[in-house]
Amino acid sequence: MLKRILGATFLAASLGTAAFAADAKPTDPQIAHIAYTAGQIDVTAAEQALKKSKNAEVIEFAKTMERDHKAVNDQALALVKKLKVTPEDNKISQSLSTQASKELKTLDALDGTAYDKAYIDNEVAYHKSVNDALAKVLIPSAQNKELRSLLETGLTVFKEHQMHAEHLASMIK
């Protein structure tokens, strides 16, 4: 049941990205907002995991997520400030935030191994969705070279996160 909920959450987020791409390419201010929102969502999920989990590997993973996503978000904020760009809220950012809030509530109701498994499964699905959006929509749509470069760097890091999460998911039963 939980896997179906997780799958539906990330399917909705992916469909939101695909719908946006079909309507019009996102602008750089929209891309900046989407990327920041996606990073902040993972920081918040990591903070929850650090409070709830007792599993050393899950805790270490959550610390990595918190550190890496905060670092990328800090770089993104510095870049938009340098470029004098105001990130623009949009349907994708709003959809991501709404889905993340629902997922955090679902995860918050769990404890122990059930929580750890659901959190890691969530991280696998989330990174797959975000990495797909970066590769297929956000990077190709970015007009500014510095923004595109930051997104490409983020994609490299987030692919590593996905592999780490997939490895953990295979270990947590």
Secondary structure by P-SEA (a helix, b strand, c coil): caaaaaaaaaaaaaaaaaaaaaaccccaaaaaaaaaaaaaaaaaaaaaaaaccccaaaaaaaaaaaaaaaaaaaaaaaaaaaacccccccaaaaaaaaaaaaaaaaaaacccaaaaaaaaaaaaaaaaaaaaaaacccccccccaaaaaaaaaaaaaaaaaaaaaaaaaaacc
